[in-house]
Amino acid sequence: MPLNKNQLIRAQILDECLSNMVRWHSVEDLLEKVNDYLVREAGLEPISRRTLYTDLERLQHPDLYNAELEKKVMNRRTFYRYKDPHFSIHKSPISPQQLTELQQILQGLEQLSNFPFGEWLDSLRQNTNWVTGNNYTGSPIIGMDHNPDLQGIQYFTQAFQAITHQQVLSIDYRDFSGKKYTYIFHPYYLKQYNQRWFLIGRNDAEPDVVWNLALDRIQSIDSTDKTYIPTRIDFEDYFYDIIGVTHHRNAPVETILLRFSPDSLPYVLTKPLHPTQKKRKMDGQVLIQIKVKPNYELFAVLRSFGKNVEVLEPASVREAFVEELRASLELYTLD
């Protein structure tokens, strides 16, 4: 019985009320507390009394929190609190069902030989016995796409820890042409795209530019004693306007209109190219609109559709895409 995000929010609010041993809470009290938070803080719709009763049942469910509620009736109103004054859902041990689901997920992740936290997951999975005395031995039920030959993944943990501890790194790097560089690097963010990991940060040689270094091009990483310079950039927002990791700082966000073939359109509708994707109806056709900064990764995605996509607008993006297609076609031009 997994809970969705909204149910988890409500469970935490109820837990705060019911663990208060100073006072009892009526259904009306609980409903007011929950809805006040949902509407004012979370911007969500209020719930009904019936939903609240369902939430209370979930708290008591043995496969979830297994909470024991104490009730008392005063003036024909029922009041609630936890029977155990020390109980909280934050202290609740993991249930057998939750443990089985967790172990199934871990087993799926263990299939990824290049998963960055593989050792940590192995250790966690081996230590779940203290909860129930059992280990999950069923067949894998999760399959994940991965690249078992991915280079540079051994640097992930070191980069992750450097970000966490705000540590400046000396990175030896080799580009695709074979040229070597050494960067004094302030790491800020790790991003995965197209089965590759990128370390985002500040290169002391060009402090005004946000750099991204592919982990598979890194040759070595060493710690330094230099002073770490933090950033104020919100990288979730920074990468929102692009596909991939190539961010042209001064490039404008373009509203790009695309026409897909009837065979490819359902695929794009169910697997959007970008969070800004919208449908537009024009001349009886369904077109796709996205708002992004054009970059290499955008064109690579569009090229993957071959003849099944046409860039309609704007003219500048259409022309740039046509030039890429012409250049590709020249490779196959016969003398």
HELIX and SHEET records of a PDB file:
HELIX    1   1 LYS A    5  LEU A   18  1                                  14    
HELIX    2   2 VAL A   27  ASP A   36  1                                  10    
HELIX    3   3 TYR A   37  GLU A   41  3                                   5    
HELIX    4   4 ARG A   49  GLN A   60  1                                  12    
HELIX    5   5 PRO A   96  GLU A  110  1                                  15    
HELIX    6   6 GLY A  118  GLN A  126  1                                   9    
HELIX    7   7 ASN A  129  THR A  132  1                                   4    
HELIX    8   8 ILE A  153  TYR A  155  5                                   3    
HELIX    9   9 PHE A  156  THR A  164  1                                   9    
HELIX   10  10 LEU A  215  ARG A  217  5                                   3    
HELIX   11  11 PHE A  235  TYR A  238  1                                   4    
HELIX   12  12 LEU A  265  THR A  270  1                                   6    
HELIX   13  13 TYR A  296  ARG A  303  1                                   8    
HELIX   14  14 GLY A  306  ASN A  308  5                                   3    
HELIX   15  15 ALA A  315  GLU A  330  1                                  16    
SHEET    1   A 3 HIS A  25  SER A  26  0                                        
SHEET    2   A 3 ARG A  77  TYR A  82 -1                                        
SHEET    3   A 3 LEU A  69  MET A  74 -1                                        
SHEET    1   B 5 GLU A 206  ALA A 214  0                                        
SHEET    2   B 5 ARG A 196  ASN A 203 -1                                        
SHEET    3   B 5 LYS A 180  TYR A 193 -1                                        
SHEET    4   B 5 LEU A 169  ARG A 174 -1                                        
SHEET    5   B 5 ILE A 218  SER A 223 -1                                        
SHEET    1   C 4 LYS A 278  MET A 282  0                                        
SHEET    2   C 4 GLN A 285  VAL A 292 -1                                        
SHEET    3   C 4 GLU A 254  PHE A 260 -1                                        
SHEET    4   C 4 VAL A 309  GLU A 313 -1                                        
END                                                                             
